[in-house]
Structure formats: structure tokens, C-alpha cells
């Protein structure tokens, strides 16, 4: 499909720079394809009443690491500032990263991170540029290894806020709490599964009180989630792979609930992509522990998911294409137009929508 079909205009003031407080006070646009009316304005704390007893909610328990590092190149006449976002661990001391400005670095250069503005208890954190790739990707070999490197990154790193927030303000200590879901357990993400940011202890308790199940899966979100599709046609786009895991007990519980008429309600595109990667052609969810690079566009036949709670996504992004596939492109375009006109807040710290799957 043509990529420009997934474009839309968003006023800058609709981009949220901080989350709602409390988290479940965020607005919730309910979208029911084919119904009249097609949309309903609610708030996230209404979610238990919008679902049915026996429904099963699936959340992502990945934990965001403070993967944004700031440093300077060493060893030449000038020492330009370097920004690096870690995107994938390769082994105990090596990470693949997106750096700016990549043109300032050559293979063999050393970058020293985090000397300014942080109280660090370890020694200097140096990394050698081992490889360079396209679109600003480099491989960094750090002087530290294993848990010591993890501690050094924790001390020096900032939360890797999305570009549309980072361009307007710097990350701060508040983001260390705000940009992490209450379900975060498994370290490895460099972007938050943002639909999960809306959940509070009270909301979880009310879901349980209504007889709605809650299950956790893991998908470590990569920086590729923010990259726009630059190809003119979706067939020319290559997805970044992300590692995910769904255990046998969770798969069995979801299959059993669905067999009894319960619906699978995923929280976020990450949970959806993992379940669809784990499901067979008959919709049976299997245990999964692997990388997935599934790319969902209109025409995809959904096998495992019935409803989706998600934030509002970037134009021309793979995530906007995914929700268009789920509820129908025309439906989603109308829903987004309503959200913009009604003052909904967009993107990672913004409001949410609850999408029903379009009839196939």
C-alpha cells in the first residue's frame, strides 16, 4: 500500500509532554467499527465497565533502561559532543546504538560518556566504535562488562524519551517514574510500551473485581518503533526485530478463556504483535521465546486479538498502519480526526483509545 495513505496533520499543541495524573485519568476514545455512533468519549478508569467478565487483558512487562547516553569523542584535536541511544545488547560489553552526529565518529574512536551532570560511583565509562552502519547505527564496545556495565549505564543514562518529546524538553528525574509502567519487571526495552502507562493499582484491582483476567508477556521495545516509514510503498519497509517471550501457562490460560467466550484485550501494539507472532493459523496461542519482526498492515488477518487499548500514533508509522489494519483505515482516520478536534493528547504521554477489531 502507498505510505501516504497513512499520513495526517497533527497540531504541535496536541503532543503531550507529560502524562496525565493520576495515570488512569487520561481520556479514552472508544472506537467500534460499524457501530452507530462509531466513537465514544470516556476516560481510562472506565475500562472495567467497557469490558465483560471473562475478558482477558494482556500487558507487556518489559522495563525501560536509561539508554540515552551523552558524551564526547576523545583523542583528536576537537572533542565534539556525542549522543547515543542504546538499542540492542550484543553481548556482555557490546551494544548497538543510534548516535548523533554519526559523521563525527570513525571506527576506532573512543567516546567518554556521562562525566557532566551526574554523580557517578564507577570510573569513567568509555566505549570504542567497533562498527558503523546506516542511519546512524554504530556498534559500541564498552570498557566495562556485565553487571558493572549495567550499573554504569544506570548511573549515567537518561530515559530515552521519544524524539517528539526530546526535541522540546530534556529528560529529567521525573521521567524515570513517568516513562515506566507499573508492570515493568524484565529489563531490556529502550522505549516504553506506552499504553501500559495508564494503569494504576486501583484500575488493576477494579478489573479483577469485575472478573477480568490480567496476564503479562514480554516484548523488549526497540528504538525502531519511532522510525517513520520512508519507503513510498509499505512493501519496501523493513521492520526492526524485537525479542519477546510468552510462557506456556499464559498461552494455556488465554486459549482456555477464549474457548469459553472471553475476549483477548491487548494493552499496546507490543502485546498485540507478540500474541499474533505466537498464534497459529487457527488462532491458538503457542508458547513463544524468540525475535519477531512482524509488520501488520491493512489486509492482515488477525488471529489472536479481539480488542486493543493503545495510544495515538505517529503519521506514516508502522503503529498507525497496525491500528488501521485492526479497525479499518477509514474508521481510524475518522477516529483520529475526532480526537484532534476534541483536544485529545497524542503519543507516548498522551491519551488512549480502545479499539474493536473490524469485521473480516
ROPADREN-371587 format. One record per residue (C-alpha): residue in three letters; x, y, z. Coordinates in nm, 2 decimals. Example, Ala and Ser with C-alpha at 12.3 -4.5 7.8 and 13.67 -1.06 7.14 Angstrom:
% residues 2
{pt ALA,{1.23,-0.45,0.78}}
{pt SER,{1.37,-0.11,0.71}}
//
This chain:
% residues 360
{pt UNK,{0.00,0.00,0.00}}
{pt UNK,{0.11,0.36,-0.06}}
{pt UNK,{0.27,0.51,0.26}}
{pt UNK,{0.10,0.84,0.21}}
{pt UNK,{-0.24,0.68,0.28}}
{pt UNK,{-0.13,0.68,0.64}}
{pt UNK,{-0.04,1.05,0.67}}
{pt UNK,{-0.23,1.31,0.87}}
{pt UNK,{-0.17,1.65,1.01}}
{pt UNK,{-0.14,1.69,1.39}}
{pt UNK,{-0.11,2.04,1.56}}
{pt UNK,{0.20,2.06,1.77}}
{pt UNK,{0.00,2.15,2.08}}
{pt UNK,{-0.17,1.81,2.07}}
{pt UNK,{0.16,1.63,2.16}}
{pt UNK,{0.17,1.55,2.53}}
{pt UNK,{0.49,1.64,2.71}}
{pt UNK,{0.39,1.49,3.05}}
{pt UNK,{0.14,1.22,3.14}}
{pt UNK,{-0.20,1.26,3.30}}
{pt UNK,{-0.21,1.25,3.68}}
{pt UNK,{-0.33,1.01,3.81}}
{pt UNK,{-0.25,0.79,3.52}}
{pt UNK,{-0.60,0.64,3.47}}
{pt UNK,{-0.74,1.00,3.44}}
{pt UNK,{-0.62,1.00,3.08}}
{pt UNK,{-0.90,1.03,2.82}}
{pt UNK,{-1.01,0.71,2.63}}
{pt UNK,{-1.17,0.72,2.29}}
{pt UNK,{-1.37,0.40,2.23}}
{pt UNK,{-1.38,0.31,1.87}}
{pt UNK,{-1.63,0.05,1.74}}
{pt UNK,{-1.61,-0.01,1.37}}
{pt UNK,{-1.95,-0.04,1.20}}
{pt UNK,{-2.15,0.08,1.51}}
{pt UNK,{-2.36,0.39,1.55}}
{pt UNK,{-2.21,0.60,1.69}}
{pt UNK,{-1.87,0.48,1.59}}
{pt UNK,{-1.68,0.66,1.87}}
{pt UNK,{-1.75,0.73,2.24}}
{pt UNK,{-1.56,0.97,2.47}}
{pt UNK,{-1.46,0.81,2.80}}
{pt UNK,{-1.16,0.80,3.04}}
{pt UNK,{-0.92,0.51,3.11}}
{pt UNK,{-1.07,0.45,3.46}}
{pt UNK,{-1.39,0.34,3.27}}
{pt UNK,{-1.21,0.04,3.13}}
{pt UNK,{-1.36,-0.22,3.37}}
{pt UNK,{-1.71,-0.12,3.27}}
{pt UNK,{-1.63,-0.13,2.90}}
{pt UNK,{-1.51,-0.49,2.92}}
{pt UNK,{-1.70,-0.80,3.02}}
{pt UNK,{-1.64,-1.06,3.29}}
{pt UNK,{-1.42,-1.34,3.14}}
{pt UNK,{-1.23,-1.10,2.92}}
{pt UNK,{-0.85,-1.13,2.95}}
{pt UNK,{-0.62,-0.83,2.95}}
{pt UNK,{-0.26,-0.88,2.83}}
{pt UNK,{0.01,-0.63,2.93}}
{pt UNK,{0.38,-0.61,2.85}}
{pt UNK,{0.61,-0.63,3.15}}
{pt UNK,{0.93,-0.50,2.98}}
{pt UNK,{1.13,-0.25,3.17}}
{pt UNK,{1.29,0.06,3.01}}
{pt UNK,{1.66,0.10,3.07}}
{pt UNK,{1.81,0.46,3.09}}
{pt UNK,{1.95,0.40,2.74}}
{pt UNK,{2.02,0.77,2.64}}
{pt UNK,{2.39,0.85,2.69}}
{pt UNK,{2.56,1.18,2.65}}
{pt UNK,{2.94,1.21,2.60}}
{pt UNK,{3.22,1.34,2.39}}
{pt UNK,{3.47,1.19,2.14}}
{pt UNK,{3.83,1.17,2.27}}
{pt UNK,{4.17,1.17,2.12}}
{pt UNK,{4.16,1.42,1.84}}
{pt UNK,{4.21,1.79,1.81}}
{pt UNK,{3.84,1.86,1.88}}
{pt UNK,{3.61,1.67,2.12}}
{pt UNK,{3.26,1.71,1.98}}
{pt UNK,{2.95,1.61,2.19}}
{pt UNK,{2.80,1.27,2.11}}
{pt UNK,{2.45,1.15,2.19}}
{pt UNK,{2.39,0.77,2.18}}
{pt UNK,{2.08,0.57,2.23}}
{pt UNK,{2.14,0.21,2.31}}
{pt UNK,{1.91,-0.01,2.10}}
{pt UNK,{2.03,-0.37,2.13}}
{pt UNK,{2.27,-0.56,2.36}}
{pt UNK,{2.51,-0.78,2.16}}
{pt UNK,{2.70,-0.94,2.45}}
{pt UNK,{2.83,-0.85,2.79}}
{pt UNK,{3.02,-0.54,2.68}}
{pt UNK,{2.89,-0.45,2.33}}
{pt UNK,{2.58,-0.26,2.23}}
{pt UNK,{2.43,-0.15,1.90}}
{pt UNK,{2.34,0.22,1.93}}
{pt UNK,{2.20,0.51,1.73}}
{pt UNK,{2.43,0.80,1.76}}
{pt UNK,{2.42,1.17,1.67}}
{pt UNK,{2.61,1.31,1.49}}
{pt UNK,{2.73,0.98,1.34}}
{pt UNK,{2.95,1.16,1.09}}
{pt UNK,{3.18,1.27,1.38}}
{pt UNK,{3.27,0.92,1.46}}
{pt UNK,{3.51,0.68,1.28}}
{pt UNK,{3.59,0.31,1.36}}
{pt UNK,{3.83,0.31,1.64}}
{pt UNK,{3.72,0.63,1.80}}
{pt UNK,{3.67,0.64,2.18}}
{pt UNK,{3.36,0.81,2.33}}
{pt UNK,{3.35,0.90,2.70}}
{pt UNK,{3.00,0.91,2.85}}
{pt UNK,{2.84,1.08,3.14}}
{pt UNK,{3.10,1.30,3.30}}
{pt UNK,{2.88,1.60,3.33}}
{pt UNK,{2.57,1.65,3.54}}
{pt UNK,{2.58,1.30,3.71}}
{pt UNK,{2.72,1.18,4.04}}
{pt UNK,{2.89,0.85,3.92}}
{pt UNK,{3.03,0.60,4.16}}
{pt UNK,{3.21,0.39,3.90}}
{pt UNK,{3.51,0.50,3.69}}
{pt UNK,{3.49,0.67,3.35}}
{pt UNK,{3.26,0.50,3.10}}
{pt UNK,{3.45,0.48,2.77}}
{pt UNK,{3.33,0.30,2.46}}
{pt UNK,{3.52,0.22,2.13}}
{pt UNK,{3.34,0.25,1.80}}
{pt UNK,{3.37,-0.10,1.66}}
{pt UNK,{3.14,-0.08,1.35}}
{pt UNK,{2.94,0.17,1.16}}
{pt UNK,{2.62,0.11,0.97}}
{pt UNK,{2.35,0.31,0.80}}
{pt UNK,{2.11,0.56,0.95}}
{pt UNK,{2.34,0.64,1.24}}
{pt UNK,{2.38,0.29,1.38}}
{pt UNK,{2.72,0.20,1.54}}
{pt UNK,{2.85,-0.08,1.75}}
{pt UNK,{3.00,0.04,2.08}}
{pt UNK,{3.24,-0.18,2.27}}
{pt UNK,{3.24,-0.06,2.63}}
{pt UNK,{3.53,-0.08,2.88}}
{pt UNK,{3.30,-0.23,3.14}}
{pt UNK,{3.13,-0.57,3.12}}
{pt UNK,{2.82,-0.74,3.25}}
{pt UNK,{2.66,-0.61,3.57}}
{pt UNK,{2.92,-0.34,3.62}}
{pt UNK,{2.83,-0.20,3.27}}
{pt UNK,{2.46,-0.22,3.36}}
{pt UNK,{2.53,-0.02,3.67}}
{pt UNK,{2.74,0.24,3.48}}
{pt UNK,{2.45,0.29,3.23}}
{pt UNK,{2.20,0.32,3.51}}
{pt UNK,{2.42,0.59,3.67}}
{pt UNK,{2.48,0.79,3.36}}
{pt UNK,{2.19,0.73,3.13}}
{pt UNK,{1.86,0.92,3.09}}
{pt UNK,{1.53,0.77,2.99}}
{pt UNK,{1.52,0.75,2.61}}
{pt UNK,{1.23,0.98,2.55}}
{pt UNK,{1.07,0.97,2.20}}
{pt UNK,{1.21,1.23,1.96}}
{pt UNK,{0.90,1.44,1.95}}
{pt UNK,{0.93,1.49,2.33}}
{pt UNK,{1.31,1.51,2.35}}
{pt UNK,{1.31,1.79,2.08}}
{pt UNK,{1.10,2.01,2.31}}
{pt UNK,{1.25,1.93,2.66}}
{pt UNK,{1.53,1.73,2.82}}
{pt UNK,{1.46,1.41,3.01}}
{pt UNK,{1.47,1.46,3.39}}
{pt UNK,{1.43,1.25,3.71}}
{pt UNK,{1.05,1.26,3.69}}
{pt UNK,{1.07,1.07,3.36}}
{pt UNK,{1.24,0.78,3.54}}
{pt UNK,{0.90,0.71,3.70}}
{pt UNK,{0.67,0.85,3.44}}
{pt UNK,{0.82,0.66,3.15}}
{pt UNK,{0.78,0.32,3.32}}
{pt UNK,{0.47,0.11,3.35}}
{pt UNK,{0.36,-0.04,3.69}}
{pt UNK,{0.41,-0.38,3.53}}
{pt UNK,{0.78,-0.33,3.44}}
{pt UNK,{0.99,-0.63,3.55}}
{pt UNK,{1.21,-0.75,3.27}}
{pt UNK,{1.49,-0.51,3.17}}
{pt UNK,{1.56,-0.47,2.81}}
{pt UNK,{1.34,-0.20,2.64}}
{pt UNK,{1.47,0.13,2.50}}
{pt UNK,{1.11,0.26,2.46}}
{pt UNK,{0.81,0.22,2.69}}
{pt UNK,{0.51,0.01,2.60}}
{pt UNK,{0.31,0.33,2.64}}
{pt UNK,{-0.04,0.20,2.66}}
{pt UNK,{0.06,0.04,2.99}}
{pt UNK,{0.15,0.38,3.14}}
{pt UNK,{-0.23,0.44,3.20}}
{pt UNK,{-0.27,0.16,3.46}}
{pt UNK,{-0.28,0.22,3.83}}
{pt UNK,{-0.32,-0.01,4.13}}
{pt UNK,{-0.68,0.09,4.16}}
{pt UNK,{-0.76,0.02,3.80}}
{pt UNK,{-0.60,-0.33,3.82}}
{pt UNK,{-0.80,-0.41,4.13}}
{pt UNK,{-1.12,-0.30,3.97}}
{pt UNK,{-1.06,-0.52,3.67}}
{pt UNK,{-1.00,-0.82,3.90}}
{pt UNK,{-1.32,-0.73,4.09}}
{pt UNK,{-1.52,-0.75,3.77}}
{pt UNK,{-1.38,-1.09,3.68}}
{pt UNK,{-1.14,-0.98,3.41}}
{pt UNK,{-0.81,-1.16,3.39}}
{pt UNK,{-0.47,-0.99,3.37}}
{pt UNK,{-0.17,-1.16,3.21}}
{pt UNK,{0.19,-1.04,3.14}}
{pt UNK,{0.40,-1.11,2.84}}
{pt UNK,{0.74,-0.96,2.75}}
{pt UNK,{0.84,-0.77,2.43}}
{pt UNK,{1.15,-0.56,2.46}}
{pt UNK,{1.06,-0.25,2.26}}
{pt UNK,{1.33,-0.11,2.03}}
{pt UNK,{1.40,0.23,1.90}}
{pt UNK,{1.27,0.13,1.56}}
{pt UNK,{0.92,0.19,1.70}}
{pt UNK,{0.97,0.56,1.64}}
{pt UNK,{1.11,0.54,1.29}}
{pt UNK,{0.88,0.66,1.02}}
{pt UNK,{0.83,0.45,0.70}}
{pt UNK,{1.04,0.63,0.44}}
{pt UNK,{0.96,0.39,0.15}}
{pt UNK,{0.69,0.51,-0.09}}
{pt UNK,{0.51,0.17,-0.05}}
{pt UNK,{0.48,-0.04,0.27}}
{pt UNK,{0.63,-0.34,0.09}}
{pt UNK,{0.96,-0.15,0.08}}
{pt UNK,{0.98,-0.12,0.46}}
{pt UNK,{1.19,-0.35,0.68}}
{pt UNK,{1.09,-0.39,1.05}}
{pt UNK,{1.35,-0.40,1.33}}
{pt UNK,{1.34,-0.73,1.51}}
{pt UNK,{1.25,-0.73,1.88}}
{pt UNK,{1.28,-1.01,2.14}}
{pt UNK,{0.97,-1.14,2.31}}
{pt UNK,{0.85,-1.42,2.54}}
{pt UNK,{0.52,-1.57,2.62}}
{pt UNK,{0.52,-1.88,2.85}}
{pt UNK,{0.31,-2.19,2.83}}
{pt UNK,{0.09,-2.11,3.14}}
{pt UNK,{-0.01,-1.78,2.99}}
{pt UNK,{-0.08,-1.93,2.65}}
{pt UNK,{-0.29,-2.21,2.81}}
{pt UNK,{-0.49,-1.95,3.02}}
{pt UNK,{-0.56,-1.73,2.72}}
{pt UNK,{-0.67,-2.02,2.50}}
{pt UNK,{-0.90,-2.16,2.77}}
{pt UNK,{-1.06,-1.82,2.84}}
{pt UNK,{-1.12,-1.76,2.47}}
{pt UNK,{-1.28,-2.11,2.43}}
{pt UNK,{-1.53,-2.00,2.70}}
{pt UNK,{-1.62,-1.68,2.51}}
{pt UNK,{-1.38,-1.44,2.68}}
{pt UNK,{-1.21,-1.18,2.46}}
{pt UNK,{-0.84,-1.12,2.44}}
{pt UNK,{-0.77,-0.75,2.51}}
{pt UNK,{-0.42,-0.64,2.44}}
{pt UNK,{-0.26,-0.34,2.60}}
{pt UNK,{-0.05,-0.18,2.33}}
{pt UNK,{0.09,-0.27,2.00}}
{pt UNK,{0.38,-0.46,2.15}}
{pt UNK,{0.14,-0.71,2.33}}
{pt UNK,{-0.06,-0.74,2.00}}
{pt UNK,{0.25,-0.81,1.79}}
{pt UNK,{0.37,-1.08,2.03}}
{pt UNK,{0.04,-1.26,2.05}}
{pt UNK,{0.00,-1.25,1.67}}
{pt UNK,{0.35,-1.39,1.64}}
{pt UNK,{0.27,-1.67,1.88}}
{pt UNK,{-0.06,-1.77,1.74}}
{pt UNK,{-0.10,-2.04,1.47}}
{pt UNK,{-0.33,-2.01,1.17}}
{pt UNK,{-0.63,-2.13,1.38}}
{pt UNK,{-0.58,-1.86,1.64}}
{pt UNK,{-0.43,-2.10,1.90}}
{pt UNK,{-0.17,-1.92,2.11}}
{pt UNK,{0.16,-2.11,2.15}}
{pt UNK,{0.45,-2.05,2.39}}
{pt UNK,{0.70,-1.81,2.23}}
{pt UNK,{1.06,-1.71,2.30}}
{pt UNK,{1.22,-1.56,2.00}}
{pt UNK,{1.26,-1.24,1.80}}
{pt UNK,{0.97,-1.11,1.60}}
{pt UNK,{0.97,-0.85,1.31}}
{pt UNK,{0.60,-0.89,1.22}}
{pt UNK,{0.48,-0.60,1.01}}
{pt UNK,{0.10,-0.56,1.02}}
{pt UNK,{-0.08,-0.35,0.76}}
{pt UNK,{-0.43,-0.34,0.62}}
{pt UNK,{-0.53,-0.68,0.48}}
{pt UNK,{-0.37,-0.88,0.77}}
{pt UNK,{-0.60,-1.14,0.92}}
{pt UNK,{-0.59,-1.12,1.30}}
{pt UNK,{-0.58,-1.45,1.47}}
{pt UNK,{-0.55,-1.40,1.85}}
{pt UNK,{-0.67,-1.05,1.95}}
{pt UNK,{-1.02,-0.91,1.98}}
{pt UNK,{-0.97,-0.56,2.14}}
{pt UNK,{-0.68,-0.33,2.17}}
{pt UNK,{-0.60,-0.05,2.41}}
{pt UNK,{-0.34,0.18,2.26}}
{pt UNK,{-0.22,0.54,2.24}}
{pt UNK,{-0.25,0.77,1.94}}
{pt UNK,{0.04,0.71,1.70}}
{pt UNK,{0.26,0.90,1.46}}
{pt UNK,{0.16,0.96,1.10}}
{pt UNK,{0.32,0.72,0.85}}
{pt UNK,{0.44,0.50,1.13}}
{pt UNK,{0.42,0.12,1.14}}
{pt UNK,{0.20,0.16,1.45}}
{pt UNK,{-0.06,0.38,1.28}}
{pt UNK,{-0.06,0.12,1.00}}
{pt UNK,{-0.12,-0.16,1.26}}
{pt UNK,{-0.43,0.02,1.41}}
{pt UNK,{-0.56,0.09,1.06}}
{pt UNK,{-0.53,-0.28,0.99}}
{pt UNK,{-0.71,-0.36,1.32}}
{pt UNK,{-1.01,-0.13,1.30}}
{pt UNK,{-1.00,-0.03,0.93}}
{pt UNK,{-0.82,0.27,0.77}}
{pt UNK,{-1.13,0.48,0.71}}
{pt UNK,{-1.25,0.42,1.07}}
{pt UNK,{-0.92,0.51,1.22}}
{pt UNK,{-0.89,0.82,1.01}}
{pt UNK,{-1.23,0.94,1.13}}
{pt UNK,{-1.14,0.85,1.49}}
{pt UNK,{-0.81,1.04,1.48}}
{pt UNK,{-0.99,1.34,1.32}}
{pt UNK,{-1.24,1.34,1.61}}
{pt UNK,{-0.96,1.31,1.87}}
{pt UNK,{-0.77,1.61,1.72}}
{pt UNK,{-1.09,1.82,1.71}}
{pt UNK,{-1.19,1.72,2.06}}
{pt UNK,{-0.85,1.80,2.21}}
{pt UNK,{-0.71,1.46,2.29}}
{pt UNK,{-0.34,1.44,2.38}}
{pt UNK,{-0.13,1.24,2.14}}
{pt UNK,{0.17,1.00,2.15}}
{pt UNK,{0.36,0.84,2.44}}
{pt UNK,{0.25,1.06,2.73}}
{pt UNK,{-0.09,1.12,2.57}}
{pt UNK,{-0.44,0.97,2.59}}
{pt UNK,{-0.56,0.63,2.47}}
{pt UNK,{-0.82,0.46,2.25}}
{pt UNK,{-0.99,0.13,2.29}}
{pt UNK,{-1.03,-0.03,1.95}}
{pt UNK,{-1.26,-0.31,1.85}}
{pt UNK,{-1.15,-0.53,1.56}}
{pt UNK,{-1.32,-0.47,1.23}}
{pt UNK,{-1.53,-0.75,1.09}}
{pt UNK,{-1.33,-0.95,0.85}}
//
